[in-house]
């Protein structure tokens, strides 16, 4: 008899505006989310409960990353990027907020919050307990040292070829990829800070290349083994690209596949999330569906869910037994009435994410 499929369960007190980020904290059932309403929210995904809401006073929050607490302390840390260019840290154990730094720090605050000047910290990635990277609409890439005290200075600053639309750090903390406007992908080498390191020695541009997809990038993620990346675009496609150009040998050729399409309608791929155990991945589309894929064997695995509106963000928990889904309209059809924002969690069956056996 077939095993019944788990049902998605909505969490209480979801965001009030477009959901921009979703991530489980390390070794925890705590699920963090950010939104255009300017608040960071924490839910306990196992208890299906709302834990906290923190207004970050940065205007709309466009990005977020999570990491361990400094020094191995309890709770963990959440980093947020605001439309005003600020990068801030929320300490889960103490509920305290700290300013880490700013994109374009000399810009007028009223211009930033109104959107007149666009310098938003649009992408964030945690490298380790001490380093966080950010990319912005100001076409800048920064690496921030969290041990900097009140200096609030970036330890590395490099130019990007366009606005940052997507970012990810490799699992070993040595590489960061940034997808920008103009369909460019930039790969940075990250060195751990040692005493005496000077600005711009921490990060180095390894490669800038054009995306293999013909339309604007929505998301980019490293494979768990760092041998390749998955790139999602507004035109209902995912590209699997490899990194021989920077000396990472995979022995495989890049390819792309169509997804998130209904008849003649083509929907953006808003997010990609890799399974932490099997290395397969899920995609979330503006058609409201979540689908799992075996990228190495080029196989579709399973349809996970159908949400009331666009799936804006996805996240697997730390052991891959649960997936969180942000159901949040992403304005691919312009301003219109749409279902309210929801965050769903759903148990994951092993056969929905396990790679296909090679024939």
C-alpha positions as CSV (number, residue, x, y, z in Angstrom):
1,X,0.0,0.0,0.0
2,X,1.4,3.4,-1.0
3,X,2.5,5.6,1.9
4,X,0.2,8.6,2.3
5,X,1.8,12.0,1.4
6,X,2.4,14.4,4.2
7,X,0.3,17.5,4.2
8,X,1.8,21.0,4.3
9,X,0.9,22.8,7.6
10,X,0.7,26.6,7.8
11,X,2.5,28.3,10.7
12,X,0.8,31.0,12.8
13,X,1.6,34.7,12.6
14,X,3.1,34.7,9.1
15,X,4.6,37.9,7.6
16,X,2.2,40.7,6.4
17,X,4.0,41.4,3.1
18,X,6.1,39.7,0.5
19,X,8.4,37.0,2.0
20,X,12.0,37.5,1.0
21,X,14.0,34.8,2.9
22,X,13.5,31.5,4.7
23,X,16.1,29.5,6.5
24,X,16.4,27.0,9.4
25,X,19.0,27.9,12.1
26,X,21.9,25.4,12.4
27,X,21.1,22.3,14.4
28,X,17.7,23.7,15.4
29,X,14.0,23.5,14.6
30,X,13.9,27.3,14.6
31,X,12.9,28.7,11.2
32,X,13.7,32.3,10.4
33,X,12.0,34.5,7.7
34,X,12.2,38.1,6.5
35,X,9.7,40.2,4.7
36,X,8.9,43.5,2.9
37,X,7.1,44.4,6.2
38,X,10.5,45.0,7.7
39,X,10.3,42.3,10.4
40,X,12.4,39.2,11.1
41,X,10.2,36.3,12.4
42,X,11.2,33.1,14.2
43,X,9.0,30.0,14.2
44,X,9.5,26.6,15.8
45,X,8.8,24.4,12.9
46,X,8.5,21.2,14.9
47,X,6.1,22.8,17.5
48,X,4.3,24.7,14.7
49,X,4.5,27.8,16.8
50,X,5.4,31.5,16.5
51,X,8.5,32.3,18.7
52,X,9.4,36.0,18.0
53,X,8.9,39.0,15.7
54,X,11.7,41.6,15.6
55,X,11.3,44.8,13.6
56,X,14.9,45.5,12.3
57,X,14.3,49.2,11.5
58,X,16.0,48.9,8.1
59,X,12.8,49.4,6.0
60,X,11.8,46.3,4.0
61,X,14.1,43.3,4.5
62,X,15.4,41.9,1.2
63,X,17.8,39.3,2.4
64,X,18.8,37.1,5.3
65,X,21.3,34.4,6.3
66,X,21.8,32.4,9.5
67,X,24.8,31.1,11.3
68,X,26.1,29.7,14.6
69,X,26.5,32.0,17.6
70,X,30.0,33.4,17.9
71,X,32.2,31.3,20.2
72,X,29.8,28.4,19.9
73,X,27.2,30.0,22.2
74,X,23.5,29.0,22.3
75,X,20.8,30.1,20.0
76,X,22.6,31.1,16.8
77,X,22.5,34.3,14.8
78,X,20.4,35.8,12.0
79,X,21.7,38.4,9.7
80,X,19.4,40.7,7.7
81,X,19.9,43.0,4.7
82,X,17.6,46.1,4.5
83,X,16.5,48.3,1.6
84,X,18.5,51.1,3.4
85,X,21.7,49.2,2.7
86,X,22.2,48.1,6.3
87,X,23.5,44.6,7.4
88,X,22.4,43.7,10.9
89,X,22.7,40.8,13.3
90,X,20.0,39.4,15.5
91,X,21.3,37.3,18.4
92,X,18.7,34.7,19.1
93,X,19.7,34.0,22.7
94,X,19.6,37.6,23.8
95,X,17.2,39.1,21.2
96,X,19.7,41.9,20.7
97,X,20.2,43.7,17.3
98,X,23.7,44.9,16.2
99,X,24.6,47.0,13.1
100,X,27.4,45.2,11.2
101,X,27.8,47.7,8.4
102,X,26.1,49.5,5.4
103,X,26.2,49.5,1.7
104,X,26.9,53.1,0.5
105,X,27.1,54.5,4.1
106,X,27.2,58.1,3.0
107,X,23.7,58.0,1.3
108,X,20.8,60.0,2.8
109,X,18.7,57.8,5.0
110,X,15.4,59.2,3.7
111,X,16.4,58.5,0.1
112,X,17.3,54.9,1.1
113,X,14.1,54.1,2.9
114,X,11.9,55.7,0.2
115,X,13.7,53.8,-2.5
116,X,14.8,57.0,-4.3
117,X,18.4,55.8,-4.0
118,X,18.8,52.0,-4.5
119,X,21.6,50.6,-2.5
120,X,19.7,47.7,-0.8
121,X,21.7,44.9,0.8
122,X,19.8,42.5,-1.5
123,X,21.8,39.3,-0.8
124,X,23.5,37.8,2.3
125,X,25.5,34.6,2.9
126,X,27.1,33.4,6.1
127,X,30.7,32.2,5.5
128,X,31.4,31.0,9.1
129,X,30.8,32.2,12.7
130,X,33.0,35.3,12.0
131,X,32.4,36.3,8.4
132,X,29.3,37.3,6.5
133,X,29.2,38.4,2.8
134,X,26.7,40.8,1.3
135,X,25.8,42.0,-2.2
136,X,23.8,45.0,-3.0
137,X,21.8,47.1,-5.5
138,X,24.8,49.5,-5.4
139,X,26.8,46.8,-7.3
140,X,29.1,46.2,-4.4
141,X,30.3,43.0,-2.7
142,X,31.4,43.2,0.9
143,X,32.8,40.7,3.4
144,X,32.2,41.7,7.1
145,X,34.2,40.5,10.1
146,X,31.8,40.1,13.0
147,X,34.7,40.5,15.4
148,X,35.2,44.1,14.3
149,X,33.6,45.6,17.4
150,X,32.3,49.1,16.7
151,X,34.4,49.6,13.6
152,X,31.5,48.4,11.3
153,X,34.0,48.2,8.4
154,X,34.1,45.7,5.6
155,X,37.3,43.7,5.5
156,X,36.8,43.3,1.7
157,X,35.0,45.4,-0.8
158,X,34.8,44.5,-4.6
159,X,32.8,45.8,-7.5
160,X,30.1,43.7,-9.1
161,X,29.1,44.0,-12.8
162,X,25.5,44.7,-11.8
163,X,22.9,44.6,-9.0
164,X,23.1,41.5,-6.8
165,X,20.1,39.2,-7.4
166,X,21.3,36.0,-5.8
167,X,24.2,34.7,-3.7
168,X,25.4,31.6,-2.0
169,X,28.4,30.5,0.0
170,X,30.0,27.1,-0.5
171,X,29.6,24.6,2.4
172,X,33.3,24.7,3.2
173,X,33.3,28.5,3.4
174,X,35.9,29.0,0.7
175,X,33.8,30.3,-2.2
176,X,30.9,32.7,-2.8
177,X,28.9,33.0,-6.0
178,X,26.9,36.2,-6.8
179,X,24.4,36.4,-9.6
180,X,23.9,39.9,-10.9
181,X,21.8,41.8,-13.4
182,X,23.0,41.4,-16.9
183,X,23.1,37.6,-16.4
184,X,26.6,37.6,-14.9
185,X,27.8,35.1,-12.3
186,X,30.8,36.1,-10.2
187,X,32.8,33.6,-8.2
188,X,34.9,34.9,-5.2
189,X,37.6,33.1,-3.3
190,X,37.3,33.7,0.5
191,X,40.3,33.4,2.8
192,X,39.9,33.1,6.5
193,X,41.1,36.2,8.4
194,X,44.4,35.9,10.0
195,X,46.1,38.6,12.1
196,X,47.6,41.3,9.9
197,X,45.2,40.7,6.9
198,X,44.5,43.9,5.0
199,X,41.3,45.0,3.2
200,X,40.7,43.2,-0.1
201,X,43.1,40.3,0.8
202,X,40.1,38.4,2.3
203,X,38.2,38.1,-0.9
204,X,39.4,37.8,-4.5
205,X,37.4,37.6,-7.8
206,X,38.2,34.2,-9.3
207,X,35.9,34.3,-12.3
208,X,33.1,36.4,-13.9
209,X,31.1,34.7,-16.6
210,X,27.8,34.9,-18.4
211,X,24.9,32.6,-17.2
212,X,24.1,29.8,-19.6
213,X,20.4,30.9,-19.3
214,X,19.1,33.6,-21.6
215,X,16.9,35.4,-19.1
216,X,17.3,37.2,-15.8
217,X,18.6,35.1,-12.9
218,X,16.4,34.7,-9.8
219,X,18.5,32.4,-7.7
220,X,21.8,30.6,-7.5
221,X,23.0,27.8,-5.2
222,X,26.2,25.8,-4.8
223,X,25.9,22.0,-4.9
224,X,26.7,20.6,-1.4
225,X,30.1,19.3,-2.7
226,X,30.9,22.7,-4.3
227,X,31.5,21.1,-7.7
228,X,28.7,23.0,-9.5
229,X,25.9,25.5,-9.2
230,X,22.2,25.5,-9.9
231,X,20.8,28.7,-11.4
232,X,17.1,29.5,-11.7
233,X,15.7,32.1,-14.1
234,X,12.5,34.1,-14.7
235,X,11.9,31.9,-17.8
236,X,11.0,28.6,-16.1
237,X,14.4,27.0,-16.4
238,X,17.2,25.7,-14.2
239,X,20.8,25.5,-15.4
240,X,23.3,23.1,-13.9
241,X,26.8,24.5,-14.4
242,X,30.2,23.2,-13.4
243,X,33.3,25.0,-12.2
244,X,36.3,23.7,-14.2
245,X,37.0,27.3,-15.0
246,X,38.2,27.8,-11.4
247,X,39.9,24.5,-11.1
248,X,37.1,22.4,-9.6
249,X,37.0,19.2,-11.6
250,X,33.6,17.4,-12.0
251,X,33.9,15.6,-15.3
252,X,30.4,16.6,-16.2
253,X,28.9,18.9,-18.8
254,X,26.5,21.8,-18.0
255,X,22.9,21.5,-19.0
256,X,19.5,23.2,-18.5
257,X,15.9,21.9,-18.1
258,X,12.5,23.4,-18.3
259,X,10.2,23.5,-15.2
260,X,7.3,25.4,-13.6
261,X,5.3,25.6,-16.7
262,X,1.5,25.0,-17.2
263,X,0.5,24.5,-20.8
264,X,1.9,27.6,-22.6
265,X,2.3,29.6,-19.4
266,X,5.9,30.0,-18.2
267,X,6.6,30.9,-14.5
268,X,9.8,32.1,-12.8
269,X,11.9,29.7,-10.7
270,X,12.1,31.7,-7.5
271,X,14.3,29.5,-5.4
272,X,16.4,26.3,-5.3
273,X,17.2,24.4,-2.1
274,X,19.6,21.4,-1.8
275,X,18.8,18.4,0.3
276,X,21.5,18.2,3.0
277,X,21.9,14.4,2.9
278,X,21.2,13.3,-0.7
279,X,22.4,16.3,-2.7
280,X,19.2,16.4,-4.7
281,X,17.3,19.7,-4.8
282,X,13.9,21.3,-4.7
283,X,12.7,24.2,-6.8
284,X,9.9,26.6,-6.0
285,X,8.1,28.4,-8.8
286,X,5.7,31.3,-9.3
287,X,3.2,28.6,-10.4
288,X,2.9,27.7,-6.7
289,X,4.5,24.3,-7.0
290,X,7.5,22.7,-5.3
291,X,9.2,19.9,-7.2
292,X,12.3,17.8,-6.3
293,X,15.0,16.9,-8.8
294,X,18.0,14.6,-9.1
295,X,20.4,17.0,-10.8
296,X,23.2,14.5,-11.3
297,X,21.0,11.9,-13.1
298,X,18.8,14.5,-14.8
299,X,15.6,13.2,-13.3
300,X,12.4,14.7,-11.8
301,X,11.7,13.0,-8.5
302,X,8.4,14.3,-7.0
303,X,5.9,17.0,-6.7
304,X,6.0,18.1,-3.1
305,X,3.3,20.7,-2.8
306,X,0.9,23.1,-4.5
307,X,0.6,26.4,-2.7
308,X,-2.1,29.1,-3.0
309,X,0.3,31.5,-4.8
310,X,3.9,31.8,-5.8
311,X,6.5,29.9,-3.9
312,X,9.0,32.7,-3.0
313,X,11.5,30.8,-0.9
314,X,12.3,27.2,0.2
315,X,14.4,25.6,2.9
316,X,15.2,22.1,4.1
317,X,15.8,21.5,7.8
318,X,19.2,20.3,9.0
319,X,18.6,16.6,8.4
320,X,16.4,16.9,5.3
321,X,13.3,15.4,6.9
322,X,11.3,18.6,6.6
323,X,10.9,21.4,4.0
324,X,9.6,24.9,4.7
325,X,7.9,26.8,1.9
326,X,7.0,30.5,1.7
327,X,3.8,31.0,-0.2
328,X,4.0,34.7,-1.2
329,X,3.0,36.4,-4.5
330,X,6.1,37.6,-6.4
331,X,4.4,40.1,-8.7
332,X,5.2,38.3,-12.0
333,X,1.7,39.3,-13.1
334,X,1.9,42.9,-11.7
335,X,-0.3,44.4,-9.0
336,X,-3.4,42.4,-8.4
337,X,-5.4,40.7,-5.6
338,X,-3.6,37.6,-4.3
339,X,-3.7,35.2,-1.3
340,X,-2.1,36.3,1.9
341,X,1.4,35.3,2.8
342,X,1.8,31.9,4.4
343,X,4.7,29.8,5.6
344,X,4.1,26.1,5.3
345,X,6.2,23.2,6.7
346,X,5.9,19.6,5.4
347,X,7.5,16.4,6.3
348,X,9.6,14.9,3.5
349,X,9.6,11.2,2.5
350,X,12.9,9.6,1.7
351,X,11.7,8.5,-1.7
352,X,10.8,12.1,-2.6
353,X,14.4,13.2,-2.3
354,X,16.5,10.1,-2.8
355,X,18.5,10.0,-6.1
356,X,17.3,7.7,-8.8
357,X,19.2,4.5,-9.2
358,X,21.2,4.5,-12.4
359,X,20.0,2.0,-14.9
